[in-house]
């Protein structure tokens, strides 16, 4: 088991999400065995976020 503090599992919600020792960014839940790679957790900006950013920039350009 890891020396790090356990995180809350995104699948079951229990505090048993730990980093695997042999793999630096792979975390696994000790309760439900949910496994994820946190290095790949930043998804690209979705179309809704891009639209909101464009609207905000447009508003700032018109108001300024």
Rosetta constraint file for C-alpha pairs under 8 A:
AtomPair CA 1 CA 18 HARMONIC 7.78 0.50
AtomPair CA 1 CA 20 HARMONIC 7.74 0.50
AtomPair CA 1 CA 21 HARMONIC 7.73 0.50
AtomPair CA 2 CA 18 HARMONIC 6.57 0.50
AtomPair CA 2 CA 19 HARMONIC 6.40 0.50
AtomPair CA 2 CA 20 HARMONIC 6.95 0.50
AtomPair CA 2 CA 21 HARMONIC 6.55 0.50
AtomPair CA 4 CA 18 HARMONIC 7.32 0.50
AtomPair CA 4 CA 19 HARMONIC 7.60 0.50
AtomPair CA 5 CA 18 HARMONIC 7.43 0.50
AtomPair CA 6 CA 15 HARMONIC 5.71 0.50
AtomPair CA 6 CA 16 HARMONIC 5.24 0.50
AtomPair CA 6 CA 17 HARMONIC 5.24 0.50
AtomPair CA 6 CA 18 HARMONIC 5.13 0.50
AtomPair CA 7 CA 15 HARMONIC 5.23 0.50
AtomPair CA 7 CA 16 HARMONIC 6.08 0.50
AtomPair CA 7 CA 17 HARMONIC 4.79 0.50
AtomPair CA 7 CA 18 HARMONIC 6.46 0.50
AtomPair CA 8 CA 13 HARMONIC 5.55 0.50
AtomPair CA 8 CA 14 HARMONIC 5.38 0.50
AtomPair CA 8 CA 15 HARMONIC 4.16 0.50
AtomPair CA 8 CA 16 HARMONIC 6.21 0.50
AtomPair CA 8 CA 17 HARMONIC 5.73 0.50
AtomPair CA 9 CA 13 HARMONIC 4.80 0.50
AtomPair CA 9 CA 14 HARMONIC 5.57 0.50
AtomPair CA 9 CA 15 HARMONIC 6.12 0.50
AtomPair CA 9 CA 16 HARMONIC 6.33 0.50
AtomPair CA 9 CA 17 HARMONIC 5.06 0.50
AtomPair CA 9 CA 29 HARMONIC 6.12 0.50
AtomPair CA 9 CA 34 HARMONIC 7.69 0.50
AtomPair CA 11 CA 32 HARMONIC 7.80 0.50
AtomPair CA 11 CA 34 HARMONIC 6.64 0.50
AtomPair CA 12 CA 32 HARMONIC 6.74 0.50
AtomPair CA 14 CA 31 HARMONIC 7.58 0.50
AtomPair CA 16 CA 28 HARMONIC 7.93 0.50
AtomPair CA 16 CA 29 HARMONIC 5.09 0.50
AtomPair CA 16 CA 30 HARMONIC 5.29 0.50
AtomPair CA 16 CA 31 HARMONIC 6.45 0.50
AtomPair CA 17 CA 27 HARMONIC 6.21 0.50
AtomPair CA 17 CA 28 HARMONIC 5.35 0.50
AtomPair CA 17 CA 29 HARMONIC 4.13 0.50
AtomPair CA 17 CA 30 HARMONIC 6.48 0.50
AtomPair CA 18 CA 27 HARMONIC 5.26 0.50
AtomPair CA 18 CA 28 HARMONIC 5.53 0.50
AtomPair CA 18 CA 29 HARMONIC 6.22 0.50
AtomPair CA 18 CA 30 HARMONIC 7.43 0.50
AtomPair CA 19 CA 23 HARMONIC 7.71 0.50
AtomPair CA 19 CA 24 HARMONIC 7.10 0.50
AtomPair CA 19 CA 25 HARMONIC 6.89 0.50
AtomPair CA 19 CA 26 HARMONIC 5.89 0.50
AtomPair CA 19 CA 27 HARMONIC 4.29 0.50
AtomPair CA 19 CA 28 HARMONIC 6.47 0.50
AtomPair CA 20 CA 24 HARMONIC 6.86 0.50
AtomPair CA 20 CA 25 HARMONIC 7.78 0.50
AtomPair CA 20 CA 26 HARMONIC 5.91 0.50
AtomPair CA 20 CA 27 HARMONIC 5.77 0.50
AtomPair CA 20 CA 28 HARMONIC 6.85 0.50
AtomPair CA 25 CA 37 HARMONIC 5.58 0.50
AtomPair CA 25 CA 38 HARMONIC 5.55 0.50
AtomPair CA 25 CA 39 HARMONIC 5.89 0.50
AtomPair CA 26 CA 35 HARMONIC 6.99 0.50
AtomPair CA 26 CA 36 HARMONIC 5.76 0.50
AtomPair CA 26 CA 37 HARMONIC 4.53 0.50
AtomPair CA 26 CA 38 HARMONIC 6.41 0.50
AtomPair CA 27 CA 35 HARMONIC 5.65 0.50
AtomPair CA 27 CA 36 HARMONIC 5.53 0.50
AtomPair CA 27 CA 37 HARMONIC 6.37 0.50
AtomPair CA 27 CA 38 HARMONIC 7.24 0.50
AtomPair CA 28 CA 33 HARMONIC 5.84 0.50
AtomPair CA 28 CA 34 HARMONIC 5.53 0.50
AtomPair CA 28 CA 35 HARMONIC 4.28 0.50
AtomPair CA 28 CA 36 HARMONIC 6.60 0.50
AtomPair CA 29 CA 33 HARMONIC 4.75 0.50
AtomPair CA 29 CA 34 HARMONIC 5.26 0.50
AtomPair CA 29 CA 35 HARMONIC 6.56 0.50
AtomPair CA 37 CA 41 HARMONIC 6.96 0.50
AtomPair CA 45 CA 49 HARMONIC 6.20 0.50
AtomPair CA 45 CA 50 HARMONIC 6.51 0.50
AtomPair CA 46 CA 50 HARMONIC 6.27 0.50
AtomPair CA 47 CA 51 HARMONIC 6.05 0.50
AtomPair CA 48 CA 52 HARMONIC 6.23 0.50
AtomPair CA 49 CA 53 HARMONIC 6.20 0.50
AtomPair CA 50 CA 54 HARMONIC 6.16 0.50
AtomPair CA 51 CA 55 HARMONIC 6.15 0.50
AtomPair CA 52 CA 56 HARMONIC 6.12 0.50
AtomPair CA 53 CA 57 HARMONIC 6.16 0.50
AtomPair CA 54 CA 58 HARMONIC 6.07 0.50
AtomPair CA 55 CA 59 HARMONIC 6.07 0.50
AtomPair CA 56 CA 60 HARMONIC 6.21 0.50
AtomPair CA 57 CA 61 HARMONIC 6.19 0.50
AtomPair CA 58 CA 62 HARMONIC 6.24 0.50
AtomPair CA 59 CA 63 HARMONIC 5.98 0.50
AtomPair CA 60 CA 64 HARMONIC 5.83 0.50
